[in-house]
Amino acid sequence: MARSVKVASDYIQKVKVAIQLQGYPRQKDLAVDLGLSLSTVKNFLSGKPVDFLNFLEISRALGLDWKEIADSSYEPKPSLEERSPFITGTPITHPRYFFGREKDLKRLFDLLKRHPLQNAAIIGKKRIGKTSLLHYLKNITTTPAEQLRREQKYQWLPCAEVYKWIFIDFQDPRMACRVRLLSYIIESLGMKVPTPCDLDNFMDVVSSNLHNPTVILLDEIGIGLQRCPDLDDNFWECLRSLATNHTGGNLAFVLASPESPLELARSNGHSSPFFNIFGYSVTLGALSETEARQLIASSPIPFPEDDVKWILTKSQCFPLLVQILCRERLFSLEDGEVGDDWQKEGLRQIKPFTDLL
């Protein structure tokens, strides 16, 4: 968590006087001049925590000594409320901010809660939320209940604490090297990496020591097949053999792909039987209206119903588009804007992703 600091209560009035003396008749004027959000400036002026660098910048703009006005007794604590409520540029990694997919989650966890663990493929277009779903599978069962939404289900697995989860992102160039990838898997399992770390030794170590239910999540597997010659059919056959014959039903794979594993393998010249062990697949599409409304309702500032209906219509309930339009509406409300400029900006921002529709 980034360091944060707040104005001591004894100095709040001095800060408010300073904003007038420095020629800022409105809080918004100061925010615009510094390129900060209006909510950041409001938090500063009301004695709420703000990012340390923002605290320095605002103090200097007001001609104040930040050390003098800072609350030296304040100890920042991790706060989920400091996270962005609408996430558009990166996968969602904290379960609190993931919405929907309840039916898909039930099916996936049903495959993983009994022996033998079974494999699954998550299929969908780019930006549909495949990576976020992988992170949710990995994190939801071990996230403390107090960090989740009040109604959010997290007890998907019996004895969730004994499960091991390994997330592999094939966009990471280090995962293109067979030795580094095998070493990463072994280290993630808490086992000693053999020398040399080849397929034979990898099989020996894992098959002899893997006794807990383990799920390996394979993200962007298409890149692994297209760009990683080190990951040949022998490599994939090794993984298949581990899952089906040598780990007592304790190992499963869940992969994310824009197409079925078999089609993906064929189109990239692979014939390994690894790609036919995925007996269940889920194809991701739009959220239901109820799920999309739950996402919209997570805004720290409630949206008028007319705005909610507009967001639902223009996004067609695709989660990325909902997130983008909600972000623009929240920004406009935080900045005290009126009119429909936020809608025009929202439509401009979702235009590159309308292939989802």
C-alpha angles and dihedrals in degrees: 000000000000116000114262135188137182139208114266112247091240090063102043093097091049089052092051091051091049093057090059094044091053092056102258107131091178133036089232090060090058091047093051093046092053097038092239131131118266090237091059092054092046091051091050093050093047097049097255123139118273133175112286095238091049089049090055093047095050092045092053092047089054094046093245132139104242092206091056097050099037118106100243092191094058115110112190115228126197107270125186088203088070091064121094108267092211116046118195111151103049137034116275107252103169112074094220090072097046116098135188132355090111094147092048092047092052092053094046095049090045087061092050104042098068136052126291096038109226132219127244140187124215109206129188149115123290113283093018093117106264095137092046090053091052090052090048092054089051098046112028099078095052101039112108112254092236089063093055133075113275096251097037117125116228106154095091098133134046109236091005090174093071094058121101120209125196119189116201119188111193090198085073104092090213089068090061091073112081095212093049092046094049090046091050092053093048093047091048088055091053093246131133115263110237126226114263098024097212129142094270095053092041090056092048095050098044098040091049097046110029106102102141125076106269131189122196112201114206113199124189090004089168089070090051090055097042103042108023112078088171087069097069131159091279089060094049092045089054091056091047092051091051093051097044105034116011112044104055095246091303097116129074136164128218114188134186120218141154089234140020115297093243094051091045092051094047093048089054097046098256124137101176115138087227088091095059096059093081100099095168130049134178122202113209121220137149124331120251115260089252092054092046090051090052089054092048091047090058089077112120086225113049116238122227113255092246089058091048091053091048091051092048092050098046095042096041083216096290103151099228092050091047089051093050095048092045090050092054093047092049092050091051092050093047090051094048093241122162130200131040101294089113090061092053090048091046092054090048091051095050095045095092090055101046090110083083090068 
